[in-house]
């Protein structure tokens, strides 16, 4: 793969990916074929900032967990008010990194 295309992809999507794994991703993208690269380029990444805001404002209702596909924890947060705010606070702190990890895993599945 062309190094310039890989660098432009990394720069354009840096905020959606975990910082510690960008070097690994760069190396893997350089080894991939053109077809795979264009398939990876078409992925619609989840925005960590949007999920942080949703978690902060609607997290006690479990909306953030429902959007992630964690139906059980979403129902628990809905019925308990975010477990009296404890689970809500934990989610607000870690959801941004979790979204970045999910975006990274989406790329790895296509590689």
C-alpha positions as CSV (number, residue, x, y, z in Angstrom):
1,X,0.0,0.0,0.0
2,X,1.1,3.5,-0.8
3,X,2.6,5.1,2.3
4,X,1.1,8.5,1.5
5,X,-2.4,7.1,1.5
6,X,-1.8,5.3,4.8
7,X,-0.6,8.5,6.4
8,X,-3.5,10.5,5.2
9,X,-5.9,7.8,6.5
10,X,-4.2,7.9,9.9
11,X,-4.3,11.7,10.1
12,X,-7.9,11.9,9.0
13,X,-9.1,9.2,11.5
14,X,-6.7,9.8,14.4
15,X,-9.4,11.0,16.8
16,X,-11.4,7.8,16.3
17,X,-8.5,5.4,17.2
18,X,-6.5,4.6,20.3
19,X,-3.2,6.6,20.3
20,X,-1.1,3.6,21.5
21,X,-2.2,1.4,18.6
22,X,-1.7,3.8,15.7
23,X,1.9,2.6,15.0
24,X,0.7,-1.0,14.8
25,X,-2.2,0.0,12.5
26,X,0.1,2.0,10.3
27,X,2.3,-1.1,9.8
28,X,-0.7,-3.3,9.1
29,X,-2.2,-0.9,6.6
30,X,1.1,-0.7,4.7
31,X,1.0,-4.5,4.2
32,X,-2.6,-4.6,3.0
33,X,-3.9,-4.7,-0.5
34,X,-5.6,-1.8,-2.3
35,X,-9.0,-3.5,-2.2
36,X,-8.8,-4.0,1.6
37,X,-7.6,-0.5,2.1
38,X,-10.6,1.0,0.2
39,X,-12.9,-1.3,2.2
40,X,-11.3,0.0,5.4
41,X,-11.5,3.6,4.3
42,X,-15.3,3.2,3.9
43,X,-15.9,2.3,7.5
44,X,-18.1,4.8,9.4
45,X,-16.4,5.2,12.7
46,X,-18.3,6.0,16.0
47,X,-17.4,9.4,17.4
48,X,-16.0,9.2,21.0
49,X,-16.9,12.8,21.8
50,X,-20.5,12.1,20.8
51,X,-20.7,9.1,23.0
52,X,-19.1,11.0,26.0
53,X,-21.8,13.6,25.6
54,X,-24.6,11.1,25.3
55,X,-23.2,9.3,28.4
56,X,-23.0,12.5,30.4
57,X,-26.5,13.7,29.6
58,X,-28.5,10.5,29.0
59,X,-26.3,7.9,30.8
60,X,-28.5,7.5,33.8
61,X,-31.2,6.3,31.4
62,X,-28.8,3.8,29.9
63,X,-28.9,5.3,26.4
64,X,-25.2,5.0,26.0
65,X,-25.2,1.3,26.8
66,X,-28.1,0.6,24.5
67,X,-26.2,2.3,21.6
68,X,-23.2,0.1,22.3
69,X,-25.3,-3.0,22.3
70,X,-25.0,-3.7,26.0
71,X,-28.8,-4.2,26.5
72,X,-28.5,-5.8,29.9
73,X,-26.4,-3.0,31.4
74,X,-28.7,-0.5,29.6
75,X,-31.7,-1.9,31.4
76,X,-29.9,-2.0,34.7
77,X,-28.9,1.7,34.4
78,X,-32.4,2.6,33.3
79,X,-34.0,0.9,36.3
80,X,-31.5,2.0,38.9
81,X,-30.7,5.5,37.7
82,X,-27.2,4.5,36.7
83,X,-26.8,2.5,39.8
84,X,-27.3,5.6,41.9
85,X,-24.8,7.5,39.7
86,X,-21.8,5.1,40.2
87,X,-22.1,3.2,36.9
88,X,-22.9,6.5,35.2
89,X,-19.7,8.1,36.5
90,X,-17.6,5.1,35.4
91,X,-19.1,5.1,31.9
92,X,-18.5,8.9,31.5
93,X,-14.9,8.3,32.3
94,X,-14.2,5.2,30.1
95,X,-16.7,5.3,27.2
96,X,-14.4,7.4,25.0
97,X,-11.6,4.9,25.1
98,X,-14.0,2.0,24.7
99,X,-15.4,3.6,21.5
100,X,-11.8,4.0,20.1
101,X,-11.1,0.4,20.9
102,X,-14.2,-0.7,19.1
103,X,-13.3,1.3,16.0
104,X,-9.8,-0.2,16.1
105,X,-11.3,-3.7,16.3
106,X,-13.6,-2.9,13.3
107,X,-10.5,-2.2,11.3
108,X,-8.7,-5.4,12.5
109,X,-11.7,-7.5,11.4
110,X,-11.3,-6.3,7.9
111,X,-7.5,-6.8,7.8
